[in-house]
Amino acid sequence: MLDAPRAGQRVHLALVEIAQFAALRRMVGVQRADLLVLDVAERIASAVSKARVETVGRNLVEVSFTTHSPADVEPVVATIHAAFDQPVCIDGEFHSIGVTIGVAEGPGTESCAVLLVEEAEAALINARRRDPHGSTQAPAGSSPDVAQISRELQEAVGRDELFVQYQPKLHLRRQQIVSVEALIRWLHPTRGLVLPNDFIPVAEQTGDISDITLWTIKRVIADQRVMIRNGHPMPVFINMAGQLLSDTPFIDEVIALIESSGARLGVEITETSVIRDPQGAIKHLERLAAIGVVVTIDDYGAGLSSLAYLKQLPASELKIDKLFVTQLTSSHRDPLIVRSTIDLAHALEMEVVAEGVETAASLALLSVMGCDMVQGYLVSRPLALEALLAFLRDERHLAVAGEARSPLERLAAVRARG
């Protein structure tokens, strides 16, 4: 709180909340999202210079200020809102941030501080209801139906509302970023950021998934040319829905795009997607593999695995589902499952990717187990193309790679001593 106000002054407490914090956390990762409140507080402090600004929660900032009349409050609130008219730079990427503000007025005495906070909290709740400024969530009861989402998705392609981010894969032994996974996003004009889990199932249901996947491939091909010009000629992996593996015209078009562009692409498929039409899926995957497309089995262990299909697939990579990786150091069974999966994949001459790696402890254990590649927020969150190029240029992965090497070097030293 501010010092006791001078005669004729009024004390105000504003609670400023990051309106779309949950969506931002999914975008930038939990660790970076927890620091975002500091960025917000710094921008508020710069905009409202005479206020006292403090962070009081993961997504909440407290702003204390004095005025001479009630009419002076609204300009302060407007100034705080205006401070976020420009996007905030987060690790080289710019993200739009909206804030919701609740304001209370009090005498400024220590005895009334608790009451002032309670009134500010109540005002914040009312502000959320009245004006969810910058929120990426649709109002309650207004969930769009399948037909509406399908129409909006078709329009999204033409309006450039879709965009792609890239998440690097780190090869542990080589200490190199050897490939990236393309992840599609949708920036809706009214609902804000829409993540794949919220629209891909609808696209699969309506058949729009083929157009979206073709758009993604074309975008990736263009972006890969930029990566090559900047000295990073690495494969880019694209997620492919199971139903597309049986679509011959779609596969024909994908092959034509790849062959005409010379792109180095990989496809990630789930193990269960093949079961729908095994013969058709395997035939088309073999066609893709024949032109140099790397096939990765995604989310291994999340579904009902079939070793019969696994040995038939022309796959050279197997990705362990993050469900097992995130509990690697806190479960007795998960390390056994992961280790046996790594051994199985190696026996089938496949490299192993562990996704969802977020801690140094998990990384070290995966290294000892012989995992080939890791992917997750410990290495890097998904990045826009320009941020990815900066990440690769600055070789930010080397610190993480060093953490993975150290347990292996210690183990080798112990073995050498006998």
VOGU-3710 file (C-alpha; in Angstrom, 3 decimals, decimal comma):
1> mldapragqr> 0,000/0,000/0,000  0,968/3,628/-0,440  1,939/5,904/2,418  -0,868/7,789/4,135  -2,490/10,168/1,634  -2,168/13,909/1,893  -5,154/16,075/2,685  -7,720/15,943/-0,094  -6,266/12,815/-1,686  -8,017/9,503/-2,197
11> vhlalveiaq> -6,271/6,116/-2,110  -7,151/3,482/-4,702  -6,198/-0,164/-5,069  -6,386/-1,748/-8,513  -6,043/-5,496/-9,057  -4,807/-6,168/-12,584  -5,280/-9,703/-13,859  -3,768/-11,281/-16,985  -7,000/-12,142/-18,729  -5,866/-15,060/-20,920
21> faalrrmvgv> -3,282/-16,546/-18,584  -4,291/-20,193/-19,120  -3,956/-19,908/-22,898  -0,626/-18,106/-22,608  0,644/-20,797/-20,258  -0,127/-23,426/-22,899  1,754/-21,336/-25,445  4,925/-20,459/-23,528  5,116/-23,188/-20,892  4,547/-23,162/-17,147
31> qradllvldv> 8,009/-21,906/-16,170  7,938/-18,906/-18,523  4,289/-18,170/-17,755  5,128/-17,872/-14,061  7,521/-15,045/-14,955  5,021/-13,278/-17,194  3,476/-11,415/-14,269  6,830/-9,655/-13,812  6,702/-8,421/-17,429  3,181/-7,152/-16,864
41> aeriasavsk> 4,118/-5,411/-13,613  7,089/-3,732/-15,270  4,959/-2,376/-18,096  2,337/-1,056/-15,649  5,028/0,614/-13,537  6,366/2,371/-16,637  2,894/3,549/-17,656  1,698/4,697/-14,206  4,897/6,147/-12,775  3,513/7,468/-9,485
51> arvetvgrnl> 1,805/4,232/-8,472  3,170/1,446/-6,287  3,156/-1,799/-8,301  3,545/-5,253/-6,741  2,996/-8,802/-7,968  0,611/-10,692/-5,687  -0,028/-13,890/-7,649  0,888/-15,923/-10,732  -1,280/-13,696/-12,913  -2,180/-10,817/-10,617
61> vevsftthsp> -0,624/-7,391/-10,044  -1,577/-4,905/-7,310  -1,454/-1,203/-8,207  -1,857/1,406/-5,459  -2,284/5,078/-6,375  -3,799/8,321/-5,123  -6,105/10,789/-6,847  -7,728/14,107/-6,011  -11,205/13,183/-7,253  -13,181/10,097/-8,401
71> advepvvati> -12,962/11,413/-11,959  -9,191/10,802/-11,914  -9,562/7,019/-11,542  -10,804/6,226/-15,027  -7,783/7,826/-16,770  -5,456/5,627/-14,673  -7,420/2,501/-15,619  -7,391/3,554/-19,264  -3,632/4,123/-19,090  -3,096/0,591/-17,767
81> haafdqpvci> -5,251/-0,876/-20,546  -3,446/1,228/-23,139  -0,093/-0,070/-21,898  -1,021/-3,412/-23,427  -2,147/-2,121/-26,804  1,271/-3,254/-28,018  2,216/-6,955/-27,720  4,639/-8,136/-25,049  7,910/-9,717/-26,171  8,309/-13,194/-24,677
91> dgefhsigvt> 11,589/-14,885/-25,575  11,755/-13,221/-28,976  8,065/-13,660/-29,824  5,350/-11,037/-29,465  2,125/-12,018/-27,701  -0,973/-9,892/-27,233  -1,992/-9,633/-23,599  -5,275/-8,375/-22,255  -5,846/-7,341/-18,658  -8,937/-7,199/-16,463
101> igvaegpgte> -8,978/-4,524/-13,742  -10,916/-4,138/-10,511  -10,548/-0,909/-8,485  -11,530/-0,018/-4,917  -11,239/3,205/-2,920  -10,328/3,528/0,761  -8,918/5,859/3,368  -5,436/4,349/3,061  -5,074/3,440/6,735  -3,478/0,163/7,830
111> scavllveea> -6,643/-0,908/9,647  -8,703/-0,695/6,456  -6,175/-2,378/4,170  -7,868/-5,793/4,327  -11,264/-4,291/3,541  -9,781/-2,403/0,595  -8,315/-5,617/-0,833  -11,645/-7,411/-0,423  -13,453/-4,602/-2,234  -10,860/-4,659/-5,040
121> eaalinarrr> -11,301/-8,433/-5,399  -15,064/-7,995/-5,640  -14,567/-5,276/-8,267  -12,289/-7,601/-10,235  -14,948/-10,321/-10,245  -17,490/-7,811/-11,550  -15,015/-6,615/-14,186  -14,562/-10,172/-15,444  -18,309/-10,519/-15,885  -18,791/-7,080/-17,403
131> dphgstqapa> -15,790/-6,863/-19,720  -13,485/-9,866/-20,181  -10,920/-7,574/-21,846  -8,422/-9,564/-23,848  -9,874/-12,916/-22,793  -9,346/-15,808/-25,170  -12,276/-17,758/-23,776  -15,739/-17,665/-25,279  -18,514/-16,565/-22,897  -20,215/-19,342/-20,979
141> gsspdvaqis> -23,049/-20,976/-22,873  -21,774/-19,759/-26,245  -19,770/-22,821/-27,340  -19,914/-22,972/-31,129  -21,365/-26,102/-32,731  -19,508/-28,369/-35,143  -21,011/-26,741/-38,232  -19,999/-23,264/-37,038  -16,423/-24,319/-36,290  -16,223/-26,005/-39,700
151> relqeavgrd> -17,363/-22,819/-41,451  -14,959/-20,693/-39,449  -12,071/-23,076/-40,130  -12,663/-22,856/-43,870  -12,633/-19,063/-43,589  -9,564/-19,163/-41,334  -7,399/-20,612/-44,099  -8,279/-17,780/-46,454  -7,886/-15,102/-43,796  -4,430/-16,228/-42,628
161> elfvqyqpkl> -5,779/-16,925/-39,144  -3,865/-20,220/-39,007  -0,167/-20,200/-38,197  2,562/-22,731/-37,460  5,001/-23,000/-34,582  8,009/-25,303/-34,445  9,262/-27,347/-31,494  12,865/-28,596/-31,746  14,030/-32,175/-31,149  17,415/-32,481/-29,439
171> hlrrqqivsv> 19,630/-35,463/-30,269  21,364/-36,333/-27,010  24,514/-38,007/-28,304  25,115/-35,527/-31,109  24,137/-32,540/-28,928  22,348/-31,095/-31,936  18,872/-30,005/-32,908  18,231/-32,533/-35,661  14,616/-31,772/-36,586  11,542/-29,790/-35,587
181> ealirwlhpt> 7,868/-30,622/-35,271  5,326/-28,318/-36,914  2,365/-27,489/-34,682  -0,641/-25,675/-36,127  -2,416/-22,915/-34,212  -5,537/-20,851/-34,865  -5,793/-17,185/-33,898  -9,545/-16,644/-33,979  -10,711/-13,014/-34,430  -13,055/-13,138/-31,409
191> rglvlpndfi> -12,101/-16,205/-29,362  -8,369/-15,537/-29,532  -5,928/-18,427/-29,499  -7,523/-21,796/-30,269  -5,267/-24,794/-29,728  -5,343/-27,968/-31,845  -7,208/-30,085/-29,295  -10,119/-27,662/-29,644  -10,462/-27,726/-33,427  -8,579/-30,678/-34,951
201> pvaeqtgdis> -11,150/-33,268/-33,753  -13,878/-31,176/-35,380  -11,850/-30,907/-38,585  -11,440/-34,692/-38,617  -15,161/-35,150/-38,080  -16,165/-32,770/-40,871  -13,465/-33,731/-43,370  -11,784/-30,315/-43,229  -8,630/-31,991/-41,934  -7,336/-32,702/-45,446
211> ditlwtikrv> -7,424/-29,012/-46,463  -5,846/-27,948/-43,156  -3,072/-30,538/-43,474  -2,336/-29,507/-47,070  -2,203/-25,860/-45,957  0,226/-26,857/-43,195  2,478/-28,753/-45,602  2,639/-25,781/-47,981  3,429/-23,427/-45,081  6,123/-25,775/-43,803
221> iadqrvmirn> 7,718/-26,093/-47,239  7,958/-22,302/-47,501  9,344/-21,990/-43,963  11,853/-24,772/-44,540  13,320/-22,822/-47,449  13,911/-19,937/-45,031  15,548/-22,318/-42,557  17,857/-23,643/-45,271  18,855/-20,126/-46,330  19,815/-19,492/-42,704
231> ghpmpvfinm> 21,982/-22,605/-42,551  19,566/-25,050/-40,914  18,658/-27,786/-43,450  16,769/-30,128/-41,146  13,601/-32,232/-41,541  10,272/-30,827/-40,415  7,699/-33,255/-39,021  3,959/-32,870/-39,596  1,189/-34,615/-37,686  -1,075/-36,630/-39,984
241> agqllsdtpf> -4,549/-37,784/-38,989  -5,282/-41,487/-39,299  -8,134/-41,057/-41,749  -5,812/-39,316/-44,218  -3,600/-42,403/-44,414  -6,388/-44,139/-46,332  -7,136/-41,177/-48,637  -5,361/-41,969/-51,915  -6,026/-38,581/-53,636  -4,723/-36,792/-50,538
251> idevialies> -1,554/-38,899/-50,422  -1,059/-38,344/-54,168  -1,207/-34,577/-53,623  1,184/-34,729/-50,663  3,705/-36,736/-52,668  3,421/-34,291/-55,588  4,055/-31,331/-53,239  7,100/-32,983/-51,684  8,638/-34,143/-54,944  8,123/-30,817/-56,707
261> sgarlgveit> 9,597/-28,823/-53,801  12,391/-31,139/-52,721  11,308/-30,609/-49,105  12,665/-32,814/-46,316  9,585/-33,770/-44,355  8,548/-36,323/-41,771  5,095/-37,459/-40,719  4,003/-38,313/-37,206  1,184/-40,852/-36,924  -0,405/-42,405/-33,866
271> etsvirdpqg> -0,167/-46,154/-33,424  -3,963/-46,476/-33,310  -4,481/-44,577/-36,566  -3,218/-47,527/-38,581  -5,769/-49,942/-37,128  -8,642/-48,245/-38,989  -7,374/-49,427/-42,380  -4,093/-51,295/-41,898  -3,520/-52,303/-45,500  -4,252/-48,851/-46,930
281> aikhlerlaa> -2,298/-47,020/-44,230  0,797/-49,214/-44,537  0,736/-48,991/-48,342  0,576/-45,192/-48,305  3,220/-44,894/-45,579  5,513/-47,063/-47,671  4,936/-44,695/-50,611  5,879/-41,733/-48,438  8,927/-43,506/-47,046  10,025/-44,356/-50,599
291> igvvvtiddy> 10,416/-40,650/-51,428  12,420/-39,944/-48,270  9,669/-38,988/-45,809  10,625/-40,063/-42,276  7,786/-41,877/-40,502  7,453/-41,443/-36,720  5,060/-43,387/-34,510  3,643/-40,745/-32,179  2,258/-41,079/-28,628  3,526/-44,638/-28,276
301> gaglsslayl> 1,954/-46,318/-25,250  -1,066/-44,010/-25,074  -3,297/-46,383/-27,032  -3,653/-50,099/-27,559  -0,341/-51,054/-29,097  -0,149/-53,808/-31,685  3,286/-55,303/-32,189  2,001/-56,933/-35,370  1,412/-53,498/-36,944  4,490/-51,973/-35,328
311> kqlpaselki> 6,862/-54,346/-37,112  5,111/-53,770/-40,473  5,245/-49,991/-40,447  8,068/-48,309/-42,396  8,870/-46,190/-39,343  12,348/-45,045/-38,331  11,357/-43,142/-35,170  9,181/-43,960/-32,177  7,983/-41,212/-29,860  7,206/-42,163/-26,261
321> dklfvtqlts> 4,024/-40,527/-25,006  4,606/-37,687/-22,539  2,298/-39,404/-20,034  5,182/-41,733/-19,173  7,919/-39,098/-19,433  6,367/-36,562/-17,057  6,119/-39,201/-14,300  9,490/-40,752/-15,007  11,111/-39,687/-11,746  8,050/-40,093/-9,517
331> shrdplivrs> 6,792/-43,522/-10,554  8,203/-47,006/-10,092  6,583/-48,495/-13,200  7,060/-45,732/-15,765  10,878/-46,074/-15,913  10,456/-49,790/-16,607  7,978/-49,078/-19,403  10,179/-46,388/-20,928  13,329/-48,499/-20,754  11,615/-51,521/-22,340
341> tidlahalem> 10,154/-49,293/-25,071  13,593/-47,880/-25,880  15,048/-51,393/-26,090  12,164/-52,574/-28,294  12,508/-49,623/-30,675  16,259/-50,123/-30,964  15,708/-53,824/-31,696  13,424/-52,737/-34,550  16,138/-50,319/-35,762  14,195/-47,223/-34,781
351> evvaegveta> 15,423/-44,154/-32,907  13,455/-43,049/-29,865  12,076/-39,591/-29,102  10,819/-38,786/-25,603  8,290/-35,953/-25,624  7,182/-33,836/-22,694  10,664/-33,521/-21,164  10,435/-30,670/-18,670  12,990/-31,427/-15,933  16,735/-32,015/-15,829
361> aslallsvmg> 16,149/-35,155/-13,742  13,982/-36,722/-16,460  16,531/-35,732/-19,081  19,378/-37,362/-17,165  17,436/-40,581/-16,653  16,467/-40,761/-20,338  20,122/-40,268/-21,270  21,206/-43,183/-19,086  18,441/-45,324/-20,601  19,813/-44,717/-24,084
371> cdmvqgylvs> 17,029/-42,490/-25,425  18,127/-40,892/-28,698  16,170/-37,627/-28,814  14,132/-35,462/-26,467  11,484/-32,847/-27,036  9,773/-30,623/-24,504  9,814/-27,320/-22,660  13,198/-28,051/-21,076  14,688/-27,836/-24,568  12,302/-25,305/-26,052
381> rplalealla> 8,646/-24,492/-26,258  7,045/-24,298/-29,732  8,404/-21,224/-31,528  7,395/-19,071/-34,457  9,817/-19,244/-37,374  11,793/-16,092/-36,515  12,132/-17,154/-32,871  13,208/-20,630/-33,994  15,945/-19,161/-36,188  17,197/-17,102/-33,234
391> flrderhlav> 17,119/-20,196/-31,010  19,186/-22,162/-33,532  21,561/-19,259/-34,206  22,289/-18,769/-30,505  22,644/-22,541/-29,937  20,519/-22,314/-26,810  20,166/-26,095/-26,729  23,823/-26,624/-25,742  23,243/-25,971/-22,044  20,506/-28,600/-21,979
401> agearspler> 22,654/-31,010/-23,978  25,436/-30,566/-21,432  23,080/-31,590/-18,626  22,296/-34,753/-20,555  25,973/-35,557/-21,141  27,133/-35,252/-17,543  25,430/-38,395/-16,157  26,731/-40,419/-19,097  30,274/-39,184/-18,501  30,050/-39,994/-14,800
411> laavrarg> 28,731/-43,474/-15,603  31,583/-44,043/-18,082  34,120/-42,939/-15,473  32,697/-45,379/-12,915  32,836/-48,223/-15,418  36,409/-47,330/-16,362  37,453/-47,567/-12,716  35,838/-51,007/-12,586
//
